[in-house]
């Protein structure tokens, strides 16, 4: 992660939010993030992987070098039930 933008969720535990890494093609990380099956989204042991587009559009402008709060919601219901303002097609 040297030189890479990250948002530290818990620095001491080495948990961060960052753009998904796609260097190991066998992990199919982009395909798994796009899946509607929540189990497919479990890509790493702690870090929150997001698409580069999501990171650059939402995370980086909001957090940059500032402090903030990140909520990780349970996956028992579709995200649209939590965020009714989302346009169709957003996950």
Secondary structure, 3 states (H helix, E strand, C coil): CCCCCCEEEECCCCEEEEECCCCCHHHCHHHHHHCCCHHHHCCCCCCEEECHHHHHHHHHHHHCCCCCCCCCCCCCCCHHHHCCCCCCCCC
